[in-house]
Amino acid sequence: MDNDIILLDCPVCGEETDFEILKDPPEAVVKCTVCGHVMRVTLKEPRVLTVKAVVSYGNDSHTGSIDLVEGDMISVGDYLVAEVGEDSFSVEVTSIEENNARRQKLPAEKIDALWTRLVDQVIIRASLNKGAVTIPLYENVDGNKVYTIDHITSVAGKQFRITRIKLRKGNVITRKDKTAEAHEIKRIYGERS
């Protein structure tokens, strides 16, 4: 039978090492896998907190929840799984709410609500230039779809060469063969000859 392994500070090794659990928690007996030191430790199960989540997708928003572990530090930009009704979605944290104020980073137990955006499916926005005319294009795509500078792509049925990509972080990529995933992109710019 394989015993579970946890990470603890070993007083003999003087560093964090893997420990084999010989006796189950809460009053566990553990053995260092490096030096063999055996010790008793009290292990408590982390408390799972259910936090309100507002999940945005395009112009639509739905209220759901996200399960967090007490003590976890949550930051804007973190990727989590939100539950809305019976469905689960991969989301990116865009804002954290505590006492009606927005924060960039908080421990899970202080969070009142998480504002998020859907990243497993995103709406890609593109501006296609053809001479003096710019055509706005929109398409629902997988959040992990990769777009590459100077490559031919298709958005909303229109094929074009990508000339630059504006990222949600604010920077613009223009170097040939540089890539970005759809969930990172604010807008794609391209030209059609």
PyMOL commands that place a pseudoatom at each C-alpha (Angstrom):
pseudoatom trace, name=CA, resn=MET, resi=1, chain=A, elem=C, hetatm=0, pos=[0.000, 0.000, 0.000]
pseudoatom trace, name=CA, resn=ASP, resi=2, chain=A, elem=C, hetatm=0, pos=[1.343, 3.441, -0.964]
pseudoatom trace, name=CA, resn=ASN, resi=3, chain=A, elem=C, hetatm=0, pos=[1.159, 6.085, 1.750]
pseudoatom trace, name=CA, resn=ASP, resi=4, chain=A, elem=C, hetatm=0, pos=[0.321, 9.704, 0.996]
pseudoatom trace, name=CA, resn=ILE, resi=5, chain=A, elem=C, hetatm=0, pos=[3.141, 12.230, 0.780]
pseudoatom trace, name=CA, resn=ILE, resi=6, chain=A, elem=C, hetatm=0, pos=[3.004, 15.790, 2.163]
pseudoatom trace, name=CA, resn=LEU, resi=7, chain=A, elem=C, hetatm=0, pos=[5.518, 18.646, 2.208]
pseudoatom trace, name=CA, resn=LEU, resi=8, chain=A, elem=C, hetatm=0, pos=[6.770, 19.742, 5.663]
pseudoatom trace, name=CA, resn=ASP, resi=9, chain=A, elem=C, hetatm=0, pos=[9.823, 21.386, 7.284]
pseudoatom trace, name=CA, resn=CYS, resi=10, chain=A, elem=C, hetatm=0, pos=[12.177, 18.665, 8.521]
pseudoatom trace, name=CA, resn=PRO, resi=11, chain=A, elem=C, hetatm=0, pos=[13.988, 19.634, 11.762]
pseudoatom trace, name=CA, resn=VAL, resi=12, chain=A, elem=C, hetatm=0, pos=[16.873, 17.239, 10.936]
pseudoatom trace, name=CA, resn=CYS, resi=13, chain=A, elem=C, hetatm=0, pos=[17.365, 18.186, 7.255]
pseudoatom trace, name=CA, resn=GLY, resi=14, chain=A, elem=C, hetatm=0, pos=[16.742, 21.869, 7.992]
pseudoatom trace, name=CA, resn=GLU, resi=15, chain=A, elem=C, hetatm=0, pos=[14.594, 22.351, 4.904]
pseudoatom trace, name=CA, resn=GLU, resi=16, chain=A, elem=C, hetatm=0, pos=[11.212, 21.557, 3.400]
pseudoatom trace, name=CA, resn=THR, resi=17, chain=A, elem=C, hetatm=0, pos=[11.071, 17.904, 2.288]
pseudoatom trace, name=CA, resn=ASP, resi=18, chain=A, elem=C, hetatm=0, pos=[8.559, 15.207, 1.382]
pseudoatom trace, name=CA, resn=PHE, resi=19, chain=A, elem=C, hetatm=0, pos=[7.135, 13.280, 4.325]
pseudoatom trace, name=CA, resn=GLU, resi=20, chain=A, elem=C, hetatm=0, pos=[5.340, 9.943, 4.103]
pseudoatom trace, name=CA, resn=ILE, resi=21, chain=A, elem=C, hetatm=0, pos=[2.171, 9.785, 6.229]
pseudoatom trace, name=CA, resn=LEU, resi=22, chain=A, elem=C, hetatm=0, pos=[2.408, 6.672, 8.434]
pseudoatom trace, name=CA, resn=LYS, resi=23, chain=A, elem=C, hetatm=0, pos=[-0.682, 7.436, 10.583]
pseudoatom trace, name=CA, resn=ASP, resi=24, chain=A, elem=C, hetatm=0, pos=[-3.626, 9.452, 9.244]
pseudoatom trace, name=CA, resn=PRO, resi=25, chain=A, elem=C, hetatm=0, pos=[-4.539, 12.953, 10.515]
pseudoatom trace, name=CA, resn=PRO, resi=26, chain=A, elem=C, hetatm=0, pos=[-5.504, 14.805, 12.564]
pseudoatom trace, name=CA, resn=GLU, resi=27, chain=A, elem=C, hetatm=0, pos=[-2.719, 13.462, 14.890]
pseudoatom trace, name=CA, resn=ALA, resi=28, chain=A, elem=C, hetatm=0, pos=[-0.517, 12.185, 12.074]
pseudoatom trace, name=CA, resn=VAL, resi=29, chain=A, elem=C, hetatm=0, pos=[2.765, 10.323, 12.272]
pseudoatom trace, name=CA, resn=VAL, resi=30, chain=A, elem=C, hetatm=0, pos=[5.067, 11.243, 9.377]
pseudoatom trace, name=CA, resn=LYS, resi=31, chain=A, elem=C, hetatm=0, pos=[8.478, 10.115, 8.140]
pseudoatom trace, name=CA, resn=CYS, resi=32, chain=A, elem=C, hetatm=0, pos=[10.963, 12.262, 6.184]
pseudoatom trace, name=CA, resn=THR, resi=33, chain=A, elem=C, hetatm=0, pos=[11.729, 10.602, 2.845]
pseudoatom trace, name=CA, resn=VAL, resi=34, chain=A, elem=C, hetatm=0, pos=[15.233, 12.149, 2.834]
pseudoatom trace, name=CA, resn=CYS, resi=35, chain=A, elem=C, hetatm=0, pos=[16.688, 11.389, 6.305]
pseudoatom trace, name=CA, resn=GLY, resi=36, chain=A, elem=C, hetatm=0, pos=[14.072, 8.991, 7.765]
pseudoatom trace, name=CA, resn=HIS, resi=37, chain=A, elem=C, hetatm=0, pos=[13.211, 11.240, 10.739]
pseudoatom trace, name=CA, resn=VAL, resi=38, chain=A, elem=C, hetatm=0, pos=[9.808, 10.281, 12.240]
pseudoatom trace, name=CA, resn=MET, resi=39, chain=A, elem=C, hetatm=0, pos=[7.636, 12.817, 14.072]
pseudoatom trace, name=CA, resn=ARG, resi=40, chain=A, elem=C, hetatm=0, pos=[4.068, 13.568, 15.165]
pseudoatom trace, name=CA, resn=VAL, resi=41, chain=A, elem=C, hetatm=0, pos=[2.242, 16.496, 13.618]
pseudoatom trace, name=CA, resn=THR, resi=42, chain=A, elem=C, hetatm=0, pos=[-1.267, 17.851, 13.876]
pseudoatom trace, name=CA, resn=LEU, resi=43, chain=A, elem=C, hetatm=0, pos=[-2.711, 18.210, 10.400]
pseudoatom trace, name=CA, resn=LYS, resi=44, chain=A, elem=C, hetatm=0, pos=[-6.014, 19.941, 9.962]
pseudoatom trace, name=CA, resn=GLU, resi=45, chain=A, elem=C, hetatm=0, pos=[-8.035, 19.809, 6.802]
pseudoatom trace, name=CA, resn=PRO, resi=46, chain=A, elem=C, hetatm=0, pos=[-8.094, 23.203, 5.119]
pseudoatom trace, name=CA, resn=ARG, resi=47, chain=A, elem=C, hetatm=0, pos=[-11.488, 24.907, 5.205]
pseudoatom trace, name=CA, resn=VAL, resi=48, chain=A, elem=C, hetatm=0, pos=[-13.113, 25.317, 1.804]
pseudoatom trace, name=CA, resn=LEU, resi=49, chain=A, elem=C, hetatm=0, pos=[-14.853, 28.662, 1.312]
pseudoatom trace, name=CA, resn=THR, resi=50, chain=A, elem=C, hetatm=0, pos=[-17.541, 29.267, -1.309]
pseudoatom trace, name=CA, resn=VAL, resi=51, chain=A, elem=C, hetatm=0, pos=[-17.209, 32.796, -2.657]
pseudoatom trace, name=CA, resn=LYS, resi=52, chain=A, elem=C, hetatm=0, pos=[-19.667, 34.683, -4.863]
pseudoatom trace, name=CA, resn=ALA, resi=53, chain=A, elem=C, hetatm=0, pos=[-18.392, 35.061, -8.430]
pseudoatom trace, name=CA, resn=VAL, resi=54, chain=A, elem=C, hetatm=0, pos=[-19.662, 37.309, -11.192]
pseudoatom trace, name=CA, resn=VAL, resi=55, chain=A, elem=C, hetatm=0, pos=[-18.746, 35.642, -14.490]
pseudoatom trace, name=CA, resn=SER, resi=56, chain=A, elem=C, hetatm=0, pos=[-18.680, 37.960, -17.499]
pseudoatom trace, name=CA, resn=TYR, resi=57, chain=A, elem=C, hetatm=0, pos=[-18.748, 36.903, -21.108]
pseudoatom trace, name=CA, resn=GLY, resi=58, chain=A, elem=C, hetatm=0, pos=[-18.972, 39.676, -23.661]
pseudoatom trace, name=CA, resn=ASN, resi=59, chain=A, elem=C, hetatm=0, pos=[-21.909, 41.849, -22.561]
pseudoatom trace, name=CA, resn=ASP, resi=60, chain=A, elem=C, hetatm=0, pos=[-23.499, 39.104, -20.411]
pseudoatom trace, name=CA, resn=SER, resi=61, chain=A, elem=C, hetatm=0, pos=[-22.811, 38.431, -16.731]
pseudoatom trace, name=CA, resn=HIS, resi=62, chain=A, elem=C, hetatm=0, pos=[-24.003, 35.579, -14.525]
pseudoatom trace, name=CA, resn=THR, resi=63, chain=A, elem=C, hetatm=0, pos=[-23.664, 35.050, -10.792]
pseudoatom trace, name=CA, resn=GLY, resi=64, chain=A, elem=C, hetatm=0, pos=[-22.108, 31.824, -9.591]
pseudoatom trace, name=CA, resn=SER, resi=65, chain=A, elem=C, hetatm=0, pos=[-19.545, 30.677, -7.056]
pseudoatom trace, name=CA, resn=ILE, resi=66, chain=A, elem=C, hetatm=0, pos=[-15.909, 29.665, -6.736]
pseudoatom trace, name=CA, resn=ASP, resi=67, chain=A, elem=C, hetatm=0, pos=[-14.559, 27.324, -4.062]
pseudoatom trace, name=CA, resn=LEU, resi=68, chain=A, elem=C, hetatm=0, pos=[-11.338, 28.606, -2.435]
pseudoatom trace, name=CA, resn=VAL, resi=69, chain=A, elem=C, hetatm=0, pos=[-9.135, 27.165, 0.300]
pseudoatom trace, name=CA, resn=GLU, resi=70, chain=A, elem=C, hetatm=0, pos=[-8.762, 29.254, 3.465]
pseudoatom trace, name=CA, resn=GLY, resi=71, chain=A, elem=C, hetatm=0, pos=[-5.357, 30.930, 3.496]
pseudoatom trace, name=CA, resn=ASP, resi=72, chain=A, elem=C, hetatm=0, pos=[-4.916, 30.923, -0.291]
pseudoatom trace, name=CA, resn=MET, resi=73, chain=A, elem=C, hetatm=0, pos=[-3.836, 34.310, -1.646]
pseudoatom trace, name=CA, resn=ILE, resi=74, chain=A, elem=C, hetatm=0, pos=[-5.988, 35.283, -4.651]
pseudoatom trace, name=CA, resn=SER, resi=75, chain=A, elem=C, hetatm=0, pos=[-4.791, 37.937, -7.121]
pseudoatom trace, name=CA, resn=VAL, resi=76, chain=A, elem=C, hetatm=0, pos=[-6.195, 39.707, -10.145]
pseudoatom trace, name=CA, resn=GLY, resi=77, chain=A, elem=C, hetatm=0, pos=[-5.086, 37.627, -13.143]
pseudoatom trace, name=CA, resn=ASP, resi=78, chain=A, elem=C, hetatm=0, pos=[-5.418, 34.249, -11.369]
pseudoatom trace, name=CA, resn=TYR, resi=79, chain=A, elem=C, hetatm=0, pos=[-7.210, 31.469, -13.253]
pseudoatom trace, name=CA, resn=LEU, resi=80, chain=A, elem=C, hetatm=0, pos=[-9.917, 29.603, -11.318]
pseudoatom trace, name=CA, resn=VAL, resi=81, chain=A, elem=C, hetatm=0, pos=[-12.971, 27.410, -11.928]
pseudoatom trace, name=CA, resn=ALA, resi=82, chain=A, elem=C, hetatm=0, pos=[-16.391, 29.005, -11.438]
pseudoatom trace, name=CA, resn=GLU, resi=83, chain=A, elem=C, hetatm=0, pos=[-19.684, 27.156, -10.998]
pseudoatom trace, name=CA, resn=VAL, resi=84, chain=A, elem=C, hetatm=0, pos=[-22.790, 28.742, -12.529]
pseudoatom trace, name=CA, resn=GLY, resi=85, chain=A, elem=C, hetatm=0, pos=[-25.806, 26.526, -12.006]
pseudoatom trace, name=CA, resn=GLU, resi=86, chain=A, elem=C, hetatm=0, pos=[-24.787, 23.025, -13.098]
pseudoatom trace, name=CA, resn=ASP, resi=87, chain=A, elem=C, hetatm=0, pos=[-21.985, 24.276, -15.389]
pseudoatom trace, name=CA, resn=SER, resi=88, chain=A, elem=C, hetatm=0, pos=[-18.276, 24.807, -14.664]
pseudoatom trace, name=CA, resn=PHE, resi=89, chain=A, elem=C, hetatm=0, pos=[-16.184, 27.429, -16.438]
pseudoatom trace, name=CA, resn=SER, resi=90, chain=A, elem=C, hetatm=0, pos=[-12.532, 28.402, -16.539]
pseudoatom trace, name=CA, resn=VAL, resi=91, chain=A, elem=C, hetatm=0, pos=[-12.319, 32.084, -15.547]
pseudoatom trace, name=CA, resn=GLU, resi=92, chain=A, elem=C, hetatm=0, pos=[-9.728, 34.808, -14.987]
pseudoatom trace, name=CA, resn=VAL, resi=93, chain=A, elem=C, hetatm=0, pos=[-10.060, 37.050, -11.925]
pseudoatom trace, name=CA, resn=THR, resi=94, chain=A, elem=C, hetatm=0, pos=[-10.463, 40.674, -13.076]
pseudoatom trace, name=CA, resn=SER, resi=95, chain=A, elem=C, hetatm=0, pos=[-11.279, 42.248, -9.698]
pseudoatom trace, name=CA, resn=ILE, resi=96, chain=A, elem=C, hetatm=0, pos=[-11.568, 41.248, -6.041]
pseudoatom trace, name=CA, resn=GLU, resi=97, chain=A, elem=C, hetatm=0, pos=[-14.205, 42.798, -3.769]
pseudoatom trace, name=CA, resn=GLU, resi=98, chain=A, elem=C, hetatm=0, pos=[-13.900, 43.333, -0.004]
pseudoatom trace, name=CA, resn=ASN, resi=99, chain=A, elem=C, hetatm=0, pos=[-16.368, 45.592, 1.858]
pseudoatom trace, name=CA, resn=ASN, resi=100, chain=A, elem=C, hetatm=0, pos=[-17.531, 47.239, -1.399]
pseudoatom trace, name=CA, resn=ALA, resi=101, chain=A, elem=C, hetatm=0, pos=[-13.937, 48.157, -2.326]
pseudoatom trace, name=CA, resn=ARG, resi=102, chain=A, elem=C, hetatm=0, pos=[-11.884, 46.652, -5.146]
pseudoatom trace, name=CA, resn=ARG, resi=103, chain=A, elem=C, hetatm=0, pos=[-8.546, 45.007, -4.332]
pseudoatom trace, name=CA, resn=GLN, resi=104, chain=A, elem=C, hetatm=0, pos=[-5.712, 43.543, -6.406]
pseudoatom trace, name=CA, resn=LYS, resi=105, chain=A, elem=C, hetatm=0, pos=[-4.847, 40.731, -3.974]
pseudoatom trace, name=CA, resn=LEU, resi=106, chain=A, elem=C, hetatm=0, pos=[-6.476, 39.227, -0.863]
pseudoatom trace, name=CA, resn=PRO, resi=107, chain=A, elem=C, hetatm=0, pos=[-6.477, 36.032, 1.205]
pseudoatom trace, name=CA, resn=ALA, resi=108, chain=A, elem=C, hetatm=0, pos=[-9.515, 33.878, 0.380]
pseudoatom trace, name=CA, resn=GLU, resi=109, chain=A, elem=C, hetatm=0, pos=[-11.218, 34.393, 3.760]
pseudoatom trace, name=CA, resn=LYS, resi=110, chain=A, elem=C, hetatm=0, pos=[-11.422, 38.195, 3.259]
pseudoatom trace, name=CA, resn=ILE, resi=111, chain=A, elem=C, hetatm=0, pos=[-13.047, 38.066, -0.188]
pseudoatom trace, name=CA, resn=ASP, resi=112, chain=A, elem=C, hetatm=0, pos=[-16.720, 39.071, -0.526]
pseudoatom trace, name=CA, resn=ALA, resi=113, chain=A, elem=C, hetatm=0, pos=[-16.914, 38.532, -4.303]
pseudoatom trace, name=CA, resn=LEU, resi=114, chain=A, elem=C, hetatm=0, pos=[-14.736, 37.804, -7.311]
pseudoatom trace, name=CA, resn=TRP, resi=115, chain=A, elem=C, hetatm=0, pos=[-15.327, 39.545, -10.625]
pseudoatom trace, name=CA, resn=THR, resi=116, chain=A, elem=C, hetatm=0, pos=[-14.194, 37.291, -13.438]
pseudoatom trace, name=CA, resn=ARG, resi=117, chain=A, elem=C, hetatm=0, pos=[-14.299, 36.786, -17.163]
pseudoatom trace, name=CA, resn=LEU, resi=118, chain=A, elem=C, hetatm=0, pos=[-14.762, 33.559, -19.043]
pseudoatom trace, name=CA, resn=VAL, resi=119, chain=A, elem=C, hetatm=0, pos=[-11.535, 32.294, -20.628]
pseudoatom trace, name=CA, resn=ASP, resi=120, chain=A, elem=C, hetatm=0, pos=[-12.440, 28.857, -21.949]
pseudoatom trace, name=CA, resn=GLN, resi=121, chain=A, elem=C, hetatm=0, pos=[-14.600, 30.604, -24.574]
pseudoatom trace, name=CA, resn=VAL, resi=122, chain=A, elem=C, hetatm=0, pos=[-13.882, 34.231, -25.492]
pseudoatom trace, name=CA, resn=ILE, resi=123, chain=A, elem=C, hetatm=0, pos=[-15.070, 36.704, -28.075]
pseudoatom trace, name=CA, resn=ILE, resi=124, chain=A, elem=C, hetatm=0, pos=[-12.108, 37.622, -30.268]
pseudoatom trace, name=CA, resn=ARG, resi=125, chain=A, elem=C, hetatm=0, pos=[-12.220, 41.136, -31.703]
pseudoatom trace, name=CA, resn=ALA, resi=126, chain=A, elem=C, hetatm=0, pos=[-10.381, 41.935, -34.919]
pseudoatom trace, name=CA, resn=SER, resi=127, chain=A, elem=C, hetatm=0, pos=[-9.945, 44.992, -37.101]
pseudoatom trace, name=CA, resn=LEU, resi=128, chain=A, elem=C, hetatm=0, pos=[-9.359, 44.106, -40.739]
pseudoatom trace, name=CA, resn=ASN, resi=129, chain=A, elem=C, hetatm=0, pos=[-7.864, 46.863, -42.891]
pseudoatom trace, name=CA, resn=LYS, resi=130, chain=A, elem=C, hetatm=0, pos=[-8.390, 46.809, -46.627]
pseudoatom trace, name=CA, resn=GLY, resi=131, chain=A, elem=C, hetatm=0, pos=[-7.079, 50.051, -48.070]
pseudoatom trace, name=CA, resn=ALA, resi=132, chain=A, elem=C, hetatm=0, pos=[-8.884, 52.965, -46.402]
pseudoatom trace, name=CA, resn=VAL, resi=133, chain=A, elem=C, hetatm=0, pos=[-11.661, 50.706, -45.046]
pseudoatom trace, name=CA, resn=THR, resi=134, chain=A, elem=C, hetatm=0, pos=[-11.528, 49.048, -41.604]
pseudoatom trace, name=CA, resn=ILE, resi=135, chain=A, elem=C, hetatm=0, pos=[-13.935, 46.176, -40.966]
pseudoatom trace, name=CA, resn=PRO, resi=136, chain=A, elem=C, hetatm=0, pos=[-14.661, 45.184, -37.333]
pseudoatom trace, name=CA, resn=LEU, resi=137, chain=A, elem=C, hetatm=0, pos=[-14.921, 41.409, -36.860]
pseudoatom trace, name=CA, resn=TYR, resi=138, chain=A, elem=C, hetatm=0, pos=[-16.091, 39.336, -33.891]
pseudoatom trace, name=CA, resn=GLU, resi=139, chain=A, elem=C, hetatm=0, pos=[-16.005, 35.590, -33.319]
pseudoatom trace, name=CA, resn=ASN, resi=140, chain=A, elem=C, hetatm=0, pos=[-16.527, 33.190, -30.416]
pseudoatom trace, name=CA, resn=VAL, resi=141, chain=A, elem=C, hetatm=0, pos=[-13.374, 31.036, -30.060]
pseudoatom trace, name=CA, resn=ASP, resi=142, chain=A, elem=C, hetatm=0, pos=[-11.673, 28.698, -27.617]
pseudoatom trace, name=CA, resn=GLY, resi=143, chain=A, elem=C, hetatm=0, pos=[-9.710, 30.755, -25.049]
pseudoatom trace, name=CA, resn=ASN, resi=144, chain=A, elem=C, hetatm=0, pos=[-6.556, 28.732, -25.735]
pseudoatom trace, name=CA, resn=LYS, resi=145, chain=A, elem=C, hetatm=0, pos=[-6.579, 29.343, -29.505]
pseudoatom trace, name=CA, resn=VAL, resi=146, chain=A, elem=C, hetatm=0, pos=[-3.200, 30.759, -30.548]
pseudoatom trace, name=CA, resn=TYR, resi=147, chain=A, elem=C, hetatm=0, pos=[-2.798, 33.694, -32.944]
pseudoatom trace, name=CA, resn=THR, resi=148, chain=A, elem=C, hetatm=0, pos=[0.583, 34.433, -34.558]
pseudoatom trace, name=CA, resn=ILE, resi=149, chain=A, elem=C, hetatm=0, pos=[1.951, 37.681, -36.010]
pseudoatom trace, name=CA, resn=ASP, resi=150, chain=A, elem=C, hetatm=0, pos=[2.431, 37.592, -39.816]
pseudoatom trace, name=CA, resn=HIS, resi=151, chain=A, elem=C, hetatm=0, pos=[0.370, 34.395, -40.188]
pseudoatom trace, name=CA, resn=ILE, resi=152, chain=A, elem=C, hetatm=0, pos=[-2.909, 34.021, -42.058]
pseudoatom trace, name=CA, resn=THR, resi=153, chain=A, elem=C, hetatm=0, pos=[-5.970, 33.571, -39.834]
pseudoatom trace, name=CA, resn=SER, resi=154, chain=A, elem=C, hetatm=0, pos=[-9.724, 33.689, -40.185]
pseudoatom trace, name=CA, resn=VAL, resi=155, chain=A, elem=C, hetatm=0, pos=[-12.135, 35.617, -37.965]
pseudoatom trace, name=CA, resn=ALA, resi=156, chain=A, elem=C, hetatm=0, pos=[-15.882, 35.615, -38.711]
pseudoatom trace, name=CA, resn=GLY, resi=157, chain=A, elem=C, hetatm=0, pos=[-15.204, 33.956, -42.066]
pseudoatom trace, name=CA, resn=LYS, resi=158, chain=A, elem=C, hetatm=0, pos=[-12.741, 36.636, -43.282]
pseudoatom trace, name=CA, resn=GLN, resi=159, chain=A, elem=C, hetatm=0, pos=[-9.163, 35.579, -43.978]
pseudoatom trace, name=CA, resn=PHE, resi=160, chain=A, elem=C, hetatm=0, pos=[-6.326, 38.028, -43.378]
pseudoatom trace, name=CA, resn=ARG, resi=161, chain=A, elem=C, hetatm=0, pos=[-2.685, 38.325, -42.285]
pseudoatom trace, name=CA, resn=ILE, resi=162, chain=A, elem=C, hetatm=0, pos=[-2.157, 39.377, -38.648]
pseudoatom trace, name=CA, resn=THR, resi=163, chain=A, elem=C, hetatm=0, pos=[-0.038, 42.553, -38.415]
pseudoatom trace, name=CA, resn=ARG, resi=164, chain=A, elem=C, hetatm=0, pos=[-0.263, 43.248, -34.675]
pseudoatom trace, name=CA, resn=ILE, resi=165, chain=A, elem=C, hetatm=0, pos=[-2.023, 42.073, -31.525]
pseudoatom trace, name=CA, resn=LYS, resi=166, chain=A, elem=C, hetatm=0, pos=[-3.063, 44.326, -28.632]
pseudoatom trace, name=CA, resn=LEU, resi=167, chain=A, elem=C, hetatm=0, pos=[-3.029, 42.400, -25.359]
pseudoatom trace, name=CA, resn=ARG, resi=168, chain=A, elem=C, hetatm=0, pos=[-5.360, 42.938, -22.380]
pseudoatom trace, name=CA, resn=LYS, resi=169, chain=A, elem=C, hetatm=0, pos=[-2.296, 43.920, -20.334]
pseudoatom trace, name=CA, resn=GLY, resi=170, chain=A, elem=C, hetatm=0, pos=[-1.955, 46.940, -22.640]
pseudoatom trace, name=CA, resn=ASN, resi=171, chain=A, elem=C, hetatm=0, pos=[1.129, 46.078, -24.656]
pseudoatom trace, name=CA, resn=VAL, resi=172, chain=A, elem=C, hetatm=0, pos=[1.135, 45.465, -28.419]
pseudoatom trace, name=CA, resn=ILE, resi=173, chain=A, elem=C, hetatm=0, pos=[3.072, 42.677, -30.106]
pseudoatom trace, name=CA, resn=THR, resi=174, chain=A, elem=C, hetatm=0, pos=[4.278, 43.178, -33.672]
pseudoatom trace, name=CA, resn=ARG, resi=175, chain=A, elem=C, hetatm=0, pos=[7.333, 40.940, -34.106]
pseudoatom trace, name=CA, resn=LYS, resi=176, chain=A, elem=C, hetatm=0, pos=[6.980, 38.199, -36.716]
pseudoatom trace, name=CA, resn=ASP, resi=177, chain=A, elem=C, hetatm=0, pos=[6.063, 34.756, -35.313]
pseudoatom trace, name=CA, resn=LYS, resi=178, chain=A, elem=C, hetatm=0, pos=[5.233, 36.104, -31.815]
pseudoatom trace, name=CA, resn=THR, resi=179, chain=A, elem=C, hetatm=0, pos=[2.054, 34.523, -30.453]
pseudoatom trace, name=CA, resn=ALA, resi=180, chain=A, elem=C, hetatm=0, pos=[-0.775, 35.167, -27.997]
pseudoatom trace, name=CA, resn=GLU, resi=181, chain=A, elem=C, hetatm=0, pos=[-3.665, 33.027, -26.777]
pseudoatom trace, name=CA, resn=ALA, resi=182, chain=A, elem=C, hetatm=0, pos=[-7.190, 34.303, -27.411]
pseudoatom trace, name=CA, resn=HIS, resi=183, chain=A, elem=C, hetatm=0, pos=[-7.946, 34.904, -23.713]
pseudoatom trace, name=CA, resn=GLU, resi=184, chain=A, elem=C, hetatm=0, pos=[-4.947, 37.305, -23.535]
pseudoatom trace, name=CA, resn=ILE, resi=185, chain=A, elem=C, hetatm=0, pos=[-6.017, 39.365, -26.571]
pseudoatom trace, name=CA, resn=LYS, resi=186, chain=A, elem=C, hetatm=0, pos=[-7.929, 42.636, -26.566]
pseudoatom trace, name=CA, resn=ARG, resi=187, chain=A, elem=C, hetatm=0, pos=[-7.868, 43.078, -30.379]
pseudoatom trace, name=CA, resn=ILE, resi=188, chain=A, elem=C, hetatm=0, pos=[-6.190, 41.586, -33.454]
pseudoatom trace, name=CA, resn=TYR, resi=189, chain=A, elem=C, hetatm=0, pos=[-5.217, 43.865, -36.311]
pseudoatom trace, name=CA, resn=GLY, resi=190, chain=A, elem=C, hetatm=0, pos=[-4.764, 42.547, -39.815]
pseudoatom trace, name=CA, resn=GLU, resi=191, chain=A, elem=C, hetatm=0, pos=[-4.581, 43.399, -43.475]
pseudoatom trace, name=CA, resn=ARG, resi=192, chain=A, elem=C, hetatm=0, pos=[-6.115, 41.842, -46.498]
pseudoatom trace, name=CA, resn=SER, resi=193, chain=A, elem=C, hetatm=0, pos=[-4.393, 42.419, -49.814]
for i in range(1, 193): cmd.bond("trace and resi %d" % i, "trace and resi %d" % (i + 1))
show_as sticks, trace
zoom trace
